[in-house]
Amino acid sequence: MTPPRPRSGSPAGARRKLAAPTVAMLPRIADSLSFLYLDIVRIVQDDTGVCAEITTAQRGTETLYLPTAALSCALLGPGTSITARALATLARHGTTVVIAGSGGVRCYAATLPESLSTTWLERQARAWTDDRQRMAIAIAMYRQRFGNTEMPTDINLDKLRGMEGQRIKAHYRLLAQQHRIGRFRRNYDPDSWDTQDPVNLALSAANTCLYGIVHAAILALGCSPALGFVHNGNQQAFVYDIADLYKAELTIPLAFSLHSSTEPEAEARRGFREGLRLFKLLPRIVTDVQRLLAPGADIAAPDPDEQLVDLWDPVVGVVPGGVNYSAGEGP
């Protein structure tokens, strides 16, 4: 027999209301417990909450409860399974779930909670459709690559691409000299993969890892990976934009350090994962994306409370949804 549902005025009903999360209660992406990576575990929902069951031959099955209300993104790596109840709970708490590769360095699929704010997606879309804003963000991206140096007033994308090419060539030349490997030329050719030198193999593998991490962070913010500002015409254009901010600092030096490796791809993936702990890349990506899309805004402030749904108006902007706007009613 099904037990009666608690009345809204009863203690049980009050507890139910307090337990139901609202958008205002959920933590921001940049909070310390924002991202959690798990692999080789089974994620289930029990009477207490969502937990990860870890089974080993030495210690049997151990249970670790997950702080679902403090998670913006859960990255599920190889060997992970999750039940429908646990996935539903994560969705109710506004947690993005990403199916990732080992160490979270690939992004294969993702589920976005319906409570995820569209604030950053809307800012991205507005800037992407406005040529002046898109140009300003593209220049800001190049400035960040160049160490936030001042740009000439008459700068254009053609000149920026030339400056970027010179910067990368100089970076390759310096690292080649440091590692005494002679002249280096970047070569990415999937059709002749096995004939490439260790540095090119390591760089391609490390960049792929970087793309996965950036992809996961962009999804957790609710942005579109396809709406790029420098890159265009690909479902990961924005991923490539953001990843390019970190290659000279993270993946290129790593690749050159593996110039004599017999397994450059595997070592690049392992080295990249180790470097993430020191580089603190995930919160850095979130901060950089927010500053690029909303320059001058207080990104430390919480996002605006999300209503059930708003209605767009070309004159006044947005008006509240869930309101009858017949004559004499509405705001």
Beta strands, then each sheet from edge to edge (+ up, - down):
strand 1: 35-38
strand 2: 42-45
strand 3: 50-56
strand 4: 60-65
strand 5: 73-76
strand 6: 81-82
strand 7: 96-100
strand 8: 107-111
strand 9: 310-313
strand 10: 317-320
sheet 1: 1+ 5+ 7+ 8-
sheet 2: 4+ 3- 2+ 6+
sheet 3: 9+ 10-
end
